[in-house]
């Protein structure tokens, strides 16, 4: 246990928060953080490494369900103590569930502060011992919605292979779907899934009841009896259950030493298990369909069959989330971006003592991207078909931009932009502005690469450059890129972002475009960490512009699209393949 484990308390009851904070801080081994108003809790989760979360489901202006959703998908290590305002039958029914997931304890307010303090200590011990399964059991998720009487549609996913939908009407589960199953049959299967993540997809839909009250009770009882029978008969021993829950990793690299290094990164990881290795693509393609891994790390340069040929075949034979290992030299960058175009979900530099960052940071980056890749929906893992890369005829010099499309992207944005930009037309009198959180050295290579495949002219943004229709301008996240109006047209202004570590460059771009373009503005949010772009999107929608959000289910990093879609209900949430056509429809209106 660390000397200062961080505890986050989320509740709008200031007296309770202050009293509990004072008690926990008296232990001298905790750093206590608090969130008493909406937005604070999400900011803290993304900025701090929280060990234990104490959250009130009935937190007034706070949204406890949003917090638990984020924990279940992006911060699965956090131990949660969930509180309710008084006893609730649905919560009471799952309080003693035998499943050890990310929910450590349920407590009803008012509750003894010392009881909460002891629970925090015990949950930290469980975290240290890895004595739990990351995610939240479906039975508990259903109980949460019933407790707050929420109407919503949510998606639930376990790894990259299982995905389902649950519909609630005033807290009651009324519909379910997974694979080819529907209604009660689907709900019964989903209830049997191991702890997982959930996302609130929509709160505005027409509920259709396919599950009766009696069927729901039968599903609950059946699911509970299955768990108890498995526990009592010894069929679900802890070691076997944990093994089943691990992310299956397959390593492809021609270097035996590098395969050993990659495997060593996950040696002590309780959630990842190396299920196989191959020294070239040909061998990998023979083994992968048999072993069915959840994630693949794939070397770019190999004999017999290199990484690029391998990823092409893989996307046809056995689509699997794949992270490319690349040197990111000039030649390596081209091949790496090709691999992303053909279906790889991300790339990461090979561990090297000669790299700019230390080895520990490099290994953390590899581990983080493997964990995140395991959560990618298989529908997002696909080959990007080639399109006509010929440049379209440009507009005459001095032509004015009638509309501006502002795009925000961060982690995981390479793949999203590769699927988007080649399909955008330069035939409309519109300029495209991309704010992308990516290292400058990678961004230069990416701009050069994209210019070869897009009908648009792709450029790095320059200060005081006139805005031209049919051109796409890229800026990196450490800069502010804003639009200004002069007598002779629109110009770009670039300046250093004063608080780059806190992010805000996408918001700044969106606010600027909203002010100048009004209802001729279009905002697009793609994959990324954090919530940059949420406020800016709201402003563009407020002035009459249009908003588009990449479907979080298809993003490697879901935070940004999740935050925007949750707070900007007028923005259209679309799979990446549908975004270009939607943009063209807006520009031609």
Secondary structure, 3 states (H helix, E strand, C coil): CCCCEEEEEECCCHHHHHHHHHHHHCCCCEEEEEECCCCHHHHHHHHCCCCEEEEECCCCCCCHHHHHHHHHHHCCCCEEEEEEECCCHHHHHHCCCCCCCCEEEEEEECCCHHHHHHHHHHHHHHHHCCCCCCCECHHHHHHHHHHHCCCEEEEEEECCCEEEEEEEECCEEEEEEECCEEHHHHHHHHHCCCCEEEEEEECCCCCCCCCCHHHHHHHHHHHHHHHHHHHHHCCCCHHHHHHHHCEEEEEECCCHHHHHHHHHHCCCCCCEEEEEEECCHHHHHHHHHHHCCCEEEEECCCCCCCHHHHHHHHHHHCCCEEEEEECCCHHHHHHHHHHHHCCCCEEEECCCCCCCCCHHHHHHHHHHHHHHHCCCCHHHCCCCCCCCCCCCCCCCCCCCCCEEEEEEECCCHHHHHHHHHHHCCCCCCEEEEEEECCCHHHHHHHHHHHHCCCCCEEEECCCCCECCCCEEEEEECCEEEEEEEECCEEEEEEEECCCHHHCCHHHHHHHHHHHHHHHHEEEEECCCCCCCCHHHHHHHHHCCCEEEEECHHHCCCCHHHHHHHHHCCCCEEECHHHHHHHHHHHHHC
